[in-house]
Amino acid sequence: MIPPEANAEFVCQMEEILELYTLPYAPDYPLVCLDESSKQLISEVRPPIPASTGQVERYDYEYQREGVCNLFMMFEPLVGCRHVVVTDHRTQIDYAHQIKYLVDQRYPHAIKIRLAQDNLNRAC
């Protein structure tokens, strides 16, 4: 579904991405989806109530905040392979390290890596 505020450029980009997923697998041209997400780290304040007959283990809603971390998810959909990296921050340097990993370690023999990612928050 195309959002009402979408313009021709949006539709063109969407069609390019959809076309990537229809291409046959080519080891020299891997398709890699990359996304990142910040996650809150929490710990339990009280021990859970153990499971009993007819009841699953239960947790209290109260928790203690333990900071945040960032997840970089790399997924190769045509192969079914994924790789996750957890970092303390989400900066341009952290992002650059992930791209370097893709190029130098994960796909060193690739002619071209087809990278699919959103550009909603590129100002890390």
C-alpha positions in Angstrom: 0.0 0.0 0.0 1.4 3.4 -1.0 0.9 6.1 1.7 -1.2 9.1 0.5 1.7 11.5 1.0 4.0 9.4 -1.1 5.4 10.9 -4.3 6.8 9.5 -7.5 10.3 9.2 -6.0 9.0 7.2 -3.1 7.2 4.8 -5.5 10.3 4.4 -7.6 12.5 3.6 -4.6 9.9 1.1 -3.3 9.8 -0.6 -6.7 13.6 -0.9 -6.8 13.6 -2.6 -3.4 10.8 -5.0 -4.3 12.7 -5.9 -7.5 15.8 -6.8 -5.5 13.9 -9.5 -3.7 12.8 -11.1 -7.0 16.3 -11.4 -8.3 17.9 -14.9 -8.3 20.6 -15.6 -5.7 24.1 -14.5 -6.9 27.0 -15.2 -4.5 29.1 -12.4 -6.2 26.2 -9.9 -5.6 24.8 -10.7 -2.2 21.6 -8.9 -1.1 22.0 -7.7 2.5 19.3 -6.0 4.5 20.7 -3.8 7.3 18.8 -2.2 10.1 19.6 -0.9 13.6 17.5 -0.6 16.8 18.1 0.8 20.3 16.9 -1.5 23.1 16.3 -0.8 26.7 18.1 -3.1 29.1 16.1 -4.1 32.2 16.4 -6.4 35.2 13.8 -7.9 37.4 13.2 -6.2 40.8 11.5 -9.3 42.3 12.1 -13.0 41.5 9.4 -14.5 39.2 6.7 -16.7 40.7 7.5 -20.2 39.5 5.1 -22.2 37.3 2.6 -24.4 38.9 -0.1 -26.8 37.8 -2.3 -24.7 35.4 -0.2 -21.6 35.7 2.8 -20.4 33.7 5.8 -18.7 35.3 4.8 -15.1 36.2 6.8 -11.9 36.3 6.1 -8.6 38.2 5.6 -5.6 36.0 8.1 -3.6 38.0 11.7 -3.6 36.6 14.9 -1.7 37.0 16.4 0.2 34.1 19.9 -0.9 33.2 20.7 1.4 30.3 20.4 0.9 26.6 22.2 -0.9 23.8 22.1 -0.9 20.0 21.5 -3.8 17.7 22.7 -4.0 14.1 20.8 -6.7 12.2 22.2 -7.9 8.9 20.0 -10.3 7.0 20.6 -12.0 3.7 17.0 -13.0 2.7 17.9 -15.0 -0.4 20.1 -17.3 1.7 18.2 -17.2 5.1 21.4 -16.0 6.9 21.4 -13.3 9.6 24.1 -11.7 11.8 23.5 -9.5 14.8 26.0 -7.1 16.5 25.3 -5.5 19.8 27.0 -2.2 20.5 27.0 0.3 23.3 26.2 3.2 21.0 24.6 4.0 17.7 26.9 6.5 16.0 28.2 7.0 12.5 31.4 5.3 13.5 29.5 2.2 14.8 27.6 2.1 11.5 30.9 2.4 9.5 32.3 -0.5 11.4 29.3 -2.7 10.4 29.8 -1.7 6.7 33.5 -2.5 7.0 32.7 -5.9 8.5 30.3 -6.6 5.5 32.9 -5.6 2.9 36.1 -6.9 4.5 35.0 -10.0 6.5 31.5 -11.2 5.5 31.7 -10.7 1.7 35.4 -10.1 0.8 35.0 -11.7 -2.6 31.8 -10.0 -3.6 31.9 -7.9 -6.7 29.1 -5.8 -5.4 27.0 -5.9 -2.2 23.4 -4.9 -2.7 22.5 -3.2 0.5 18.9 -2.6 1.4 18.2 -0.3 4.4 15.9 2.4 5.5 17.1 5.9 5.5 14.7 7.3 8.1 17.4 8.1 10.6 20.8 8.4 8.9 21.9 11.2 11.1 23.2 8.9 13.8 
